[in-house]
Amino acid sequence: MSPDLWQRCCERLAAEMPEQQFNTWIRPLPPGVVSDAEHGPVVSVRVPNRFKLDWIRHQYAPRIESVLADLAGRPVRLELSLAPREATPARPAPSGSTPQPGLQGLALHQPAASAAAAPGAPFAPAAVSAPAAARTAAEPNAYTRSRLNPSLTFDTLVPGRANQMARTAALHVAGAPGQMYNPLFIYGGVGLGKTHLIHAVGNALLADRPDARVLYLHAEQFISDVVKNYQRKTFDELKAKYHQLDLLLIDDVQFFAGKDRTQEEFFNAFEALLAKRAHIIMTSDTYPKGLVDIDERLTSRFDSGLTVAIEPPELEMRVAILIKKAEAEGAQMPEDVAFFVAKNVRANVRELEGALRKILAYSRFSHKEINIQLAREALKDLLSIQNRQISVENIQKTVADFYKIKVADMYSKKRPASIARPRQIAMYLAKELTQKSLPEIGELFGGRDHTTVLHAVRKIGGERTKNTELNQQLHVLEQTLKG
């Protein structure tokens, strides 16, 4: 078996894979060791941490084995295992030396880690230096320092189409922080899981690197810190707190609006962290360019990495969320009940959790099994308020205001796109949010035929799954209508 099999395999993968993916997951691997086993040749590769091990095993191992077999002319088994952590302090590399990469001869130069450089080299190899170990022992619990909620992990996050892109990006950051998608900007409406996702990244990093400097905070806490240090004239303390982090997770940056000194200090922290290849993840209720009263140099920085949306969960995802959260509470949620609740509670995950808590409490207090009738009784206030507040007339007015047309245009025979489109959206929302039949809705839209309403419902419903901007607009309208 050729000893350069692994190097040739990496060369093939470098040609096939997107550059960022290859540089993040394959290039940093140590050279694979080729050996002959009883059932054929084996290539053994040591992976530095559990997260990368799982990710490479599930995402890339089949392709790697296929390339190895093609190059060797016979089946080759890829054996991935965790590299043992070193207990000795990391030493600086000799001047001019080059780290040993997964792909020999094609390595990008990376600064070597050293104990002295630790504060400025946030994502050094897994070895923990003696000073770092002493610091970890002397300081409070990592979760206390980081303000992370240890229960908010990737395992407890229900995946679905609504959060697929954001979740994938977050997984990449957790596996290789500081290397790609920096900064990561996640936006979406309230209660859609943005906070859960950024906590998951922090928890994944701490599980692999307990000595990593991670901090989660709401934007209002950063504002409070700026005010406090401004009053005391202790901005060096503010810089010391934020500029030395490895990973900064900050929620709801839209709260920086109109606060010039806060924006200035955050800009300084932002630049300092990116300069040392620390990672920044932010959330907001809108995309960077949509932020109001925030300096353009900040919004341009926010948009310089990767911006992804989390959308309202689709029906199937809402059902999965209910079932999983019920299991976490030690209860079983029948699928038909989960569908009933998911169809009636559409806004966000927080509302779903609130509905679930009511149903579980009602079941325990009444000593009754969970079924649709019990769910209907437990949620009767929520359902009656929802049905009472939302009328077709209210939908027409809200949509007309949103798209800046006249309410009368909802009933008119006018057909320009600027009117026809909002009218179709209003028909879709009327079908989704009220108990009216298609003929009844058609009658309220100027006596239109039920087939016209059906066409609008199918058209807008289909586009919603593909058009992020439309989905965001519909989410805003739904939130407005539900109060």
GIDA-V512763 format. One record per pair of residues at least 12 apart in sequence whose ideal C-beta (glycine too) atoms are under 7 Angstrom apart, sorted by the first residue. I is the first residue (numbers start at 1). J is the second residue. Records with the same first field share a line. If there is no record, write none. Layout:
# GIDA-V512763
I=J ; J
This chain:
# GIDA-V512763
1=34 ; 36 ; 41 ; 72
3=34
5=34 ; 43 ; 68 ; 71 ; 72
6=31 ; 32 ; 34 ; 43
7=103 ; 104
8=71
9=64 ; 67 ; 68 ; 71
10=26 ; 102 ; 103
11=103
12=67
13=26 ; 67
14=103 ; 106
20=180
23=108
24=172 ; 176 ; 179 ; 180
25=55 ; 56 ; 60
26=102
27=101 ; 102 ; 103 ; 107
28=101 ; 102
29=45 ; 47 ; 102
30=46 ; 100 ; 102
31=100 ; 102 ; 104
32=44 ; 45
40=74 ; 75 ; 76 ; 77
41=72 ; 76
42=77 ; 79
43=68 ; 76 ; 78 ; 79
44=79 ; 81
45=78 ; 80
46=81 ; 83
47=80 ; 82 ; 83
48=83 ; 125 ; 126
49=126 ; 208
50=82 ; 208
51=174 ; 175 ; 204 ; 208
52=175
53=80 ; 82
55=171 ; 175
56=80
57=80
61=78 ; 80
64=78
65=77 ; 78
85=126 ; 127
86=127
89=115 ; 129 ; 130
90=113 ; 114 ; 115 ; 124 ; 125 ; 127 ; 129
91=114
92=112 ; 114
93=112
99=112
113=125
115=129 ; 131
118=132
119=244
120=276
122=178 ; 246 ; 276 ; 277 ; 278
123=177 ; 178 ; 246 ; 277
128=211
132=211
136=210 ; 211
142=206 ; 210
146=202 ; 206 ; 214 ; 215 ; 216
147=215 ; 216 ; 217
148=199 ; 202 ; 203 ; 206 ; 214 ; 216
149=199
150=203
152=196 ; 199 ; 200 ; 203
153=200 ; 203
154=171 ; 200 ; 204
157=193 ; 196 ; 197 ; 200
158=317 ; 320 ; 321 ; 324
160=313 ; 314 ; 317 ; 320
161=314 ; 317
162=310 ; 311 ; 312 ; 313 ; 314 ; 317
163=193 ; 310
165=308
166=186 ; 197 ; 308 ; 310
167=197
169=181 ; 184 ; 306 ; 308
170=197 ; 200 ; 201
173=201 ; 279 ; 281
174=201 ; 204 ; 205
177=205 ; 247 ; 279
178=277 ; 278 ; 279
181=305 ; 306
182=274 ; 279 ; 280 ; 305
183=280 ; 281 ; 282 ; 302 ; 305
184=281 ; 305 ; 306
185=282 ; 288 ; 302 ; 303 ; 305 ; 307
186=283 ; 308 ; 310
187=283 ; 284 ; 285 ; 286 ; 287 ; 309
188=309 ; 310 ; 311
189=285 ; 312 ; 348 ; 475 ; 479
190=348
191=348 ; 349 ; 350 ; 351
192=310 ; 312 ; 348 ; 349
193=310 ; 349
194=283 ; 310
195=251 ; 283
198=216 ; 249 ; 281 ; 283
199=216
201=249 ; 281
202=214 ; 216 ; 247 ; 249
205=247
212=246 ; 247
213=244 ; 245 ; 246
214=246 ; 247
215=245 ; 248 ; 249
216=249
217=250
218=251 ; 252
219=250 ; 251 ; 252 ; 253 ; 255 ; 256
220=255
222=250 ; 262 ; 266
223=255 ; 259 ; 262
225=238
226=238 ; 261 ; 262 ; 265
230=261
238=265
242=269
243=269 ; 272 ; 273
245=273 ; 278
246=278
247=278 ; 279
248=273 ; 278 ; 280
249=281
250=282
251=283
252=283 ; 284
253=282 ; 284
254=284 ; 285 ; 286 ; 291
256=294
257=291 ; 292 ; 293 ; 294
258=293
263=294 ; 295 ; 298
267=297 ; 298
270=301
282=302
287=307
288=302 ; 303 ; 307
289=303
309=468 ; 472
311=468 ; 471
312=348 ; 475
313=349
315=342 ; 343
318=342 ; 352
319=338 ; 339 ; 342
321=349 ; 352
322=338 ; 341 ; 342 ; 352 ; 356
323=338
325=353 ; 356
326=356
329=360
331=360
333=370
334=370 ; 371
336=372
337=370 ; 371 ; 372 ; 375
340=372 ; 375
341=355 ; 375
344=383
346=478
347=478 ; 479 ; 482
355=379 ; 382
358=378 ; 379
359=374 ; 375 ; 378
362=374 ; 377 ; 378
386=482
387=435
389=483
390=433 ; 434 ; 481
391=434
392=430 ; 434 ; 436 ; 441 ; 444
394=481
395=426 ; 429 ; 430 ; 433 ; 481
396=410 ; 426
398=477 ; 480 ; 481
399=422 ; 425 ; 426 ; 429 ; 477
400=422
402=477
403=422
405=418 ; 419 ; 422
410=423 ; 426 ; 445
411=445 ; 446
412=446
423=445
424=456 ; 459 ; 460
425=460
427=441 ; 445 ; 453 ; 456 ; 457
428=456 ; 457 ; 460 ; 461
429=477
431=453 ; 457
433=481
438=450 ; 453 ; 454
441=453
